[in-house]
């Protein structure tokens, strides 16, 4: 099993993604989130089996991106990318490594 946690930023929501390898580049995932939008996404994706070769490499065929596009209001939310990365690592198409976005400087205040 592969498990990732995503802390999305100023919204303060945490999302956990657990991926179970089904063999032959196929996987299932479970998404748990504080975010009401990602809870809706989880209702769609938690029952899906992902063919990761299609999910990652066939343009316009991503179940993850299609589900998120209709529900998640912020295109800059890092959770969809984290779901895809967890699935990719879960089936062995990538090695696990943390990804970060670090703000070095901004004139905007929290």
WOJOWO-V441331 format. One line per field, one symbol per residue. psi: psi as a letter, one per 30 degrees, with the letter a starting at -180 (. if undefined). burial: 1 if it has 9 or more other ideal C-beta (glycine too) atoms within 8 Angstrom, else 0. A space follows every 50 residues. Layout:
psi: ???
burial: ???
This chain:
psi: kkklkkjfbffgkkkkkkkjkglhgklllkkkkfkeefeeeefefffkkk jfeeeffjkggjeeeeeeefejfjfgkfeeeeeeeeeeeeggflkkkkkl jkjekkfkk.
burial: 01110101000011111111100011111010101011111101110101 01011100000111101100110000111101111111111000000000 0000000000
